[in-house]
Amino acid sequence: SQVPPWEGVEFSPGGGANTSLPSEVFLLPTFSTAAKVRVAITFVLFLSSACFNIAMLWTVTQKYRKRPHIRILIVNLATADLLVTFVVMPLDAAWNITVQWYAGDLACRALMFLKLVAMYASAFITVVISLDRQAAILHPLSVGDAKKKNKAMLCVAWALSVLLALPQMFVFHAVSRSQPIYFIQCATVGSFQAHWQETLYNMFTFSCLFLLPLLIMVLCYSRILIEISGKMKREVHLRRSYNNIPRARMRTLKMSIVIVLTFILCWTPYYLLGLWYWFSPEMLSRKKVPPSLSHILFLFGLFNACLDPLIYGLFTMHFCREIRCVCCCTHHRKEQASTLIGSFRKPLESGVLLFSRSASPLKHIQRNLGSCS
């Protein structure tokens, strides 16, 4: 996830432009039409992701105080996605607009580090949630230890995110060129003595950022599906289990499929393009791949940050129902407040205000609020 691989500028999964190609093939990037469209779409994704993830944080903290092990997972997921939203997206948009790097060497190193931390955290916390779902289905009697295990796994996830992103501070730096015109960029020029070293670093990042999380998620949800399938066959003769348990497990089954497919669909095309760049850098100078393709695939990857709160909210926390409840409560408060005020302004002929117990506005307000608590 990084600045688009412009013509003459190499692809890097860690967040930046790897201008390690020879100077004779280096072409200055421009703020093209494709880049302008990318910036516009990034702005829409930024607003959507910020709203969705902030709404999820609010809902979790307000509605799930009695379910701490679920809350801590969703809070960390939303935090990681917000880190992607407020670090990766604005930086990507600004860099596409300015084309050059104007923030200096220190900012280059720091922002490339934060960018990869955000990407690692989002992937690793998704893995933690997958492991939690696996434990909940395969070992339902050990739910009491879930909070402690989840905290430990989350600490490991954030620590690994920081640790694995540290090389970014040493690999990336501000690089300037004087020919054909003065140009400065945040790149990896001079950080690797040979091209294979840079490819090895990119492959390591690719494996930790995509392959390993994907493998763990697939294994977790495969075990979940096998367990659900086996238990449903064994419990089909128990009417109570047949009516209740399979419904909850089918919801987990659907969530599992959506989670895995979303992760695969959003990021696989982008990283496949990255593999092509790493092993065939000559394609850059021959214009085999249009720059607009890298724009589209990267935006598709960022879209995952918008989908995460919707997926986990809909399937894990009934997020849609909670939002509808909040909206209904707000509507009823306004409606009943106006009704209550109007009732006091409309005195009866006897000069006495009469409210029946069943039709009392105050009772109606309390009943509506109680249904959303």
Residue pairs with C-beta under 8 A, 6 or more apart in sequence:
1 13
1 15
1 88
1 92
1 115
1 119
1 270
1 298
1 301
1 302
2 11
2 12
2 13
2 14
2 15
2 16
2 17
2 92
2 115
2 298
3 9
3 15
3 16
3 17
3 92
3 95
3 96
4 35
4 38
4 96
4 291
4 294
4 295
4 298
5 11
5 17
5 277
5 284
5 291
5 294
6 17
6 27
6 29
6 291
7 27
7 29
7 284
7 285
7 287
7 291
8 19
8 21
8 25
8 26
8 27
8 28
8 29
8 284
8 285
9 17
9 18
9 19
9 21
9 26
9 29
9 185
9 187
9 284
10 17
10 18
10 19
10 20
10 21
10 277
10 281
10 284
11 18
11 202
11 273
11 274
11 277
11 278
11 294
12 18
12 188
12 202
13 202
13 205
13 206
13 209
13 271
13 274
14 112
14 115
14 116
14 165
14 167
14 168
14 171
14 172
14 201
14 202
14 205
15 88
15 111
15 112
15 115
15 116
15 119
15 168
15 172
16 108
16 112
16 168
16 172
16 186
16 187
16 188
17 185
17 186
17 187
18 187
18 188
18 198
18 202
19 26
19 175
19 185
19 187
19 188
19 189
20 187
20 188
20 189
20 192
20 195
20 198
21 281
21 284
21 285
23 177
23 179
25 284
25 285
26 177
28 99
28 180
28 181
28 183
29 99
30 99
31 96
31 97
31 99
32 291
34 290
34 291
34 292
34 295
35 96
35 97
35 291
35 295
37 295
38 92
38 93
38 96
38 295
38 298
38 299
39 93
39 96
39 97
41 299
42 89
42 92
42 93
42 96
42 299
42 302
43 93
45 89
45 299
45 302
45 303
45 305
45 306
46 85
46 89
46 90
46 93
48 306
49 81
49 82
49 84
49 85
49 89
49 302
49 305
49 306
50 82
50 85
50 86
52 306
52 309
52 310
53 78
53 81
53 82
53 85
53 305
53 308
53 309
54 78
54 82
55 309
55 323
56 74
56 78
56 309
56 312
56 313
56 319
57 75
57 78
57 79
57 82
59 313
59 317
59 319
59 322
59 323
59 326
60 71
60 74
60 75
60 78
60 317
61 71
61 75
63 317
63 322
64 70
64 71
64 74
64 317
65 71
68 147
69 132
69 143
69 146
69 147
69 150
70 316
70 317
72 147
72 150
72 151
72 154
73 125
73 128
73 129
73 132
73 150
73 154
74 312
74 313
74 316
74 317
76 125
76 128
76 154
76 157
76 158
77 122
77 125
77 126
77 129
77 308
77 309
77 312
78 308
78 309
79 121
80 118
80 121
80 122
80 125
81 122
81 305
81 308
81 309
83 114
83 117
83 118
83 121
83 122
84 118
84 119
84 122
84 302
84 305
85 305
87 111
87 114
87 115
87 118
88 115
88 118
88 119
88 302
89 302
91 111
91 115
92 298
92 302
95 101
100 183
100 184
100 185
101 108
101 174
101 184
101 185
101 186
102 184
103 111
103 186
104 174
105 173
105 174
108 172
108 173
108 174
108 186
109 168
109 169
109 170
109 172
109 173
110 169
111 186
112 168
112 169
112 171
112 172
112 186
113 165
113 166
113 168
113 169
114 165
115 168
116 164
116 165
116 168
116 205
116 209
117 161
117 162
117 165
119 209
120 160
120 161
120 164
120 165
120 208
120 209
121 157
121 158
121 161
122 304
122 305
122 308
123 209
123 210
123 213
124 157
124 158
124 160
124 161
124 213
125 154
125 157
126 213
126 217
126 259
126 263
126 308
127 157
127 213
127 216
127 217
128 150
128 153
128 154
128 157
129 312
130 216
130 217
130 220
130 221
130 259
131 153
131 216
131 220
132 146
132 149
132 150
132 153
133 220
133 221
133 224
133 252
133 255
133 256
134 220
134 221
134 223
134 224
135 142
135 146
135 149
136 143
136 146
137 224
137 227
137 228
137 249
137 252
138 223
138 224
138 227
164 205
164 208
167 201
170 191
171 188
171 191
171 192
171 201
172 186
172 187
172 188
172 191
173 186
173 187
173 188
173 190
173 191
174 184
174 185
174 186
175 184
175 185
175 186
175 187
175 189
175 190
176 182
176 183
176 184
176 185
177 183
177 184
177 185
188 198
191 198
192 198
192 201
195 281
199 278
199 279
202 274
202 278
203 278
206 271
206 274
206 275
210 267
210 268
210 271
213 263
214 263
214 264
217 259
217 260
217 263
218 260
221 256
221 257
221 259
221 260
224 252
224 253
224 256
225 253
225 256
228 249
228 250
228 252
228 253
231 245
231 249
232 246
232 249
235 241
235 242
235 245
235 246
236 242
251 315
252 315
254 315
255 311
255 312
255 315
255 316
258 311
258 315
259 311
262 304
262 307
262 311
263 304
265 300
266 300
266 301
266 303
266 304
266 307
267 301
267 304
269 297
269 300
270 294
270 297
270 298
270 300
270 301
273 289
273 293
273 294
273 297
276 283
276 289
277 283
277 284
283 289
309 319
310 319
312 319
313 319
313 320
313 322
314 320
325 371
325 372
326 372
328 368
328 372
329 368
329 369
329 372
332 365
332 368
332 369
333 365
333 368
333 369
336 361
336 364
336 365
336 368
337 365
339 361
340 361
340 362
340 365
343 353
343 355
343 361
344 353
347 353
348 354
355 361
355 362
357 363
